[in-house]
Amino acid sequence: MTTVHAGEQTVHEPGDPALAADLALLREVLADHPFPTRQDDLIAACLVRHQPARLCRRLAGLDRTHDYASLDEVCAEVVATALPVTPV
């Protein structure tokens, strides 16, 4: 497990290589996404960019009503709510 310091927030990168790869892809895909944002906007951004369904599945675990202030907050929540995802 690797610890990444992002501003004031500390994010623990997961030991699961599939989750780590998905987080890296989410960071790439959502790098220019405007914040604050909500779960449905994040999923829509992935769909518009024709990203793998597994990324939408990762984002589906986020709170639908929460306003996410940053990509770091989104990634931390994805790690916290991670469910096993089978690669497609």
Phi and psi restraints in degrees (value plus and minus 20) as a CYANA .aco file:
   2 THR   PHI    -130.2   -90.2
   2 THR   PSI     119.9   159.9
   3 THR   PHI    -121.0   -81.0
   3 THR   PSI     107.5   147.5
   4 VAL   PHI    -135.7   -95.7
   4 VAL   PSI     107.5   147.5
   5 HIS   PHI    -117.1   -77.1
   5 HIS   PSI      99.4   139.4
   6 ALA   PHI    -141.1  -101.1
   6 ALA   PSI      74.8   114.8
   7 GLY   PHI      45.4    85.4
   7 GLY   PSI    -143.9  -103.9
   8 GLU   PHI    -108.5   -68.5
   8 GLU   PSI     -29.8    10.2
   9 GLN   PHI    -122.7   -82.7
   9 GLN   PSI     118.0   158.0
  10 THR   PHI    -124.9   -84.9
  10 THR   PSI     106.0   146.0
  11 VAL   PHI    -134.5   -94.5
  11 VAL   PSI     107.6   147.6
  12 HIS   PHI    -112.9   -72.9
  12 HIS   PSI      94.7   134.7
  13 GLU   PHI     -88.9   -48.9
  13 GLU   PSI     120.2   160.2
  14 PRO   PHI     -92.1   -52.1
  14 PRO   PSI     136.1   176.1
  15 GLY   PHI     -98.4   -58.4
  15 GLY   PSI     -36.3     3.7
  16 ASP   PHI     -97.2   -57.2
  16 ASP   PSI      95.1   135.1
  17 PRO   PHI     -81.8   -41.8
  17 PRO   PSI     -54.2   -14.2
  18 ALA   PHI     -86.5   -46.5
  18 ALA   PSI     -61.5   -21.5
  19 LEU   PHI     -86.9   -46.9
  19 LEU   PSI     -61.4   -21.4
  20 ALA   PHI     -81.5   -41.5
  20 ALA   PSI     -61.6   -21.6
  21 ALA   PHI     -86.0   -46.0
  21 ALA   PSI     -60.9   -20.9
  22 ASP   PHI     -85.5   -45.5
  22 ASP   PSI     -58.5   -18.5
  23 LEU   PHI     -83.4   -43.4
  23 LEU   PSI     -61.7   -21.7
  24 ALA   PHI     -82.5   -42.5
  24 ALA   PSI     -61.8   -21.8
  25 LEU   PHI     -87.8   -47.8
  25 LEU   PSI     -61.1   -21.1
  26 LEU   PHI     -79.4   -39.4
  26 LEU   PSI     -63.6   -23.6
  27 ARG   PHI     -80.9   -40.9
  27 ARG   PSI     -58.7   -18.7
  28 GLU   PHI     -89.6   -49.6
  28 GLU   PSI     -67.7   -27.7
  29 VAL   PHI     -87.1   -47.1
  29 VAL   PSI     -58.6   -18.6
  30 LEU   PHI    -120.1   -80.1
  30 LEU   PSI      -8.0    32.0
  31 ALA   PHI     -77.6   -37.6
  31 ALA   PSI     -55.0   -15.0
  32 ASP   PHI    -125.2   -85.2
  32 ASP   PSI      -8.4    31.6
  33 HIS   PHI     -91.8   -51.8
  33 HIS   PSI     117.1   157.1
  34 PRO   PHI     -94.3   -54.3
  34 PRO   PSI     118.1   158.1
  35 PHE   PHI    -141.3  -101.3
  35 PHE   PSI     129.5   169.5
  36 PRO   PHI     -90.3   -50.3
  36 PRO   PSI     137.1   177.1
  37 THR   PHI    -171.2  -131.2
  37 THR   PSI     149.2   189.2
  38 ARG   PHI    -138.2   -98.2
  38 ARG   PSI     147.8   187.8
  39 GLN   PHI     -74.0   -34.0
  39 GLN   PSI     -67.0   -27.0
  40 ASP   PHI     -83.8   -43.8
  40 ASP   PSI     -53.4   -13.4
  41 ASP   PHI     -89.3   -49.3
  41 ASP   PSI     -56.1   -16.1
  42 LEU   PHI     -86.1   -46.1
  42 LEU   PSI     -64.7   -24.7
  43 ILE   PHI     -83.5   -43.5
  43 ILE   PSI     -63.6   -23.6
  44 ALA   PHI     -79.9   -39.9
  44 ALA   PSI     -60.2   -20.2
  45 ALA   PHI     -81.5   -41.5
  45 ALA   PSI     -60.2   -20.2
  46 CYS   PHI     -87.6   -47.6
  46 CYS   PSI     -60.1   -20.1
  47 LEU   PHI     -85.1   -45.1
  47 LEU   PSI     -64.1   -24.1
  48 VAL   PHI     -81.4   -41.4
  48 VAL   PSI     -54.2   -14.2
  49 ARG   PHI    -109.5   -69.5
  49 ARG   PSI     -10.1    29.9
  50 HIS   PHI      35.6    75.6
  50 HIS   PSI      23.7    63.7
  51 GLN   PHI    -103.8   -63.8
  51 GLN   PSI     140.9   180.9
  52 PRO   PHI     -78.5   -38.5
  52 PRO   PSI     125.3   165.3
  53 ALA   PHI     -78.2   -38.2
  53 ALA   PSI     -47.5    -7.5
  54 ARG   PHI     -83.3   -43.3
  54 ARG   PSI     -48.2    -8.2
  55 LEU   PHI     -88.2   -48.2
  55 LEU   PSI     -60.9   -20.9
  56 CYS   PHI     -84.2   -44.2
  56 CYS   PSI     -57.5   -17.5
  57 ARG   PHI     -83.7   -43.7
  57 ARG   PSI     -60.4   -20.4
  58 ARG   PHI     -81.7   -41.7
  58 ARG   PSI     -64.1   -24.1
  59 LEU   PHI     -92.6   -52.6
  59 LEU   PSI     -42.0    -2.0
  60 ALA   PHI     -84.0   -44.0
  60 ALA   PSI     -41.4    -1.4
  61 GLY   PHI     -99.1   -59.1
  61 GLY   PSI     -27.5    12.5
  62 LEU   PHI     -96.1   -56.1
  62 LEU   PSI     136.7   176.7
  63 ASP   PHI     -86.1   -46.1
  63 ASP   PSI     106.2   146.2
  64 ARG   PHI     -89.9   -49.9
  64 ARG   PSI     -42.9    -2.9
  65 THR   PHI    -125.8   -85.8
  65 THR   PSI     -23.8    16.2
  66 HIS   PHI    -100.1   -60.1
  66 HIS   PSI     119.0   159.0
  67 ASP   PHI    -111.3   -71.3
  67 ASP   PSI      90.9   130.9
  68 TYR   PHI    -102.8   -62.8
  68 TYR   PSI     104.6   144.6
  69 ALA   PHI    -100.5   -60.5
  69 ALA   PSI     -43.6    -3.6
  70 SER   PHI    -176.6  -136.6
  70 SER   PSI     145.2   185.2
  71 LEU   PHI     -86.1   -46.1
  71 LEU   PSI     -53.6   -13.6
  72 ASP   PHI     -81.5   -41.5
  72 ASP   PSI     -61.4   -21.4
  73 GLU   PHI     -84.6   -44.6
  73 GLU   PSI     -60.5   -20.5
  74 VAL   PHI     -81.2   -41.2
  74 VAL   PSI     -69.0   -29.0
  75 CYS   PHI     -83.4   -43.4
  75 CYS   PSI     -59.5   -19.5
  76 ALA   PHI     -82.9   -42.9
  76 ALA   PSI     -59.8   -19.8
  77 GLU   PHI     -90.6   -50.6
  77 GLU   PSI     -56.4   -16.4
  78 VAL   PHI     -81.0   -41.0
  78 VAL   PSI     -63.0   -23.0
  79 VAL   PHI     -83.6   -43.6
  79 VAL   PSI     -63.9   -23.9
  80 ALA   PHI     -86.2   -46.2
  80 ALA   PSI     -50.0   -10.0
  81 THR   PHI    -128.1   -88.1
  81 THR   PSI      -4.0    36.0
  82 ALA   PHI     -78.1   -38.1
  82 ALA   PSI     109.7   149.7
  83 LEU   PHI    -133.8   -93.8
  83 LEU   PSI     131.6   171.6
  84 PRO   PHI     -81.2   -41.2
  84 PRO   PSI     112.6   152.6
  85 VAL   PHI    -144.2  -104.2
  85 VAL   PSI     107.8   147.8
  86 THR   PHI    -105.8   -65.8
  86 THR   PSI     106.1   146.1
  87 PRO   PHI     -79.4   -39.4
  87 PRO   PSI     122.2   162.2
